[in-house]
Amino acid sequence: MGKIVLTGIKCTGTPHVGNYLGAIRPMIDMGGTHCFIADYHALNQVHEPKAHAESVKQVACTWLACGLDPKKTVFYRQSDVPEVFELATILTNVTPKGLMNRAHSYKAAIASNIEQKRDADFDVNMGLYNYPILMAADILLFNTNLVPVGSDQKQHIEIACDIAKSFNAVYGDTLVVPKETIREDVATIQGLDGRKMSKSYGNIIPLFCDSAELLKCVKRIATDSSAPNEAKPKEHLIFQLYKHFTGKELDNKIGWGDAKQKLFEAMDKVIAPMREKYNHLMSHYAEVEKILEKGSVEARGVARETLDRVRKAIGVK
Ligand code: TRP
């Protein structure tokens, strides 16, 4: 049997260029077998039903607009596969609490509370704490071999492996232990201010804003005061993005203004046809719902098999 290559995308806002280069495009290029919208993962952050629904819709349309082929990739919404949540519940019982205490995002939340002299658990919900277990369930349910992710997700994959091994150690060889695959060249995409592109830093370039807005965003990329013909650092976001979008290097002895114009043109050329498809899907969402429905039926077939195996292993009928 071929390798199972699975990835999930958390929907906590409008998809941006960092999502596209770091997750969406690599997964599509790789010909992933499973791709899902991690809508229940988003719930530890998003408590606004309308915003949540809108962001699920945007993420679904984005993946399809970027070229995900639902005939080749099982495309589904996590919440449509209840087997995920049953497996997650089972996995909590072989997951050491200490492993969760060491998870980066939980640790970061605690550290920030302590720094700000608040109670360590202030605003920390169990969704955040159990996040890695739910993610392990997403992965293990489908006998996944590879999970192409950015470096920020590396620890989560390691945790999923640890949980699978703990389960197998107790109940015998039942779950497939996956391997991570991190694409080093796309691991982190910087945002407008040079920090990692992230909604929480407010430094994103939305993927499907219109051309005029895209140009505005590109113009906002922070630059220095070097003269037009002075050599500029090749690691600068402008040169990096140009390379990601064209596969070619942009001459770095170009003025910042010209560089921005060239970058905008290169990005818009790639994005425009996808944007058109995206806008179509957003206004014909029933088509997308149909695809997701079909995906969940397909996903649940394998999910059921794994869950039956797991239930048998733990002594539940
Ligand atoms: N945690 C991932 C992120 O924030 C999303 C995710 C949820 C995921 N479940 C997954 C990624 C399973 C890969 C496999 O981007």
Residues whose N, C-alpha, C, O or C-beta is under 5 A from the ligand:
A	BS01	LIG	L6 T7 G8 I9 K10 A38 H41 M135 D138 V147
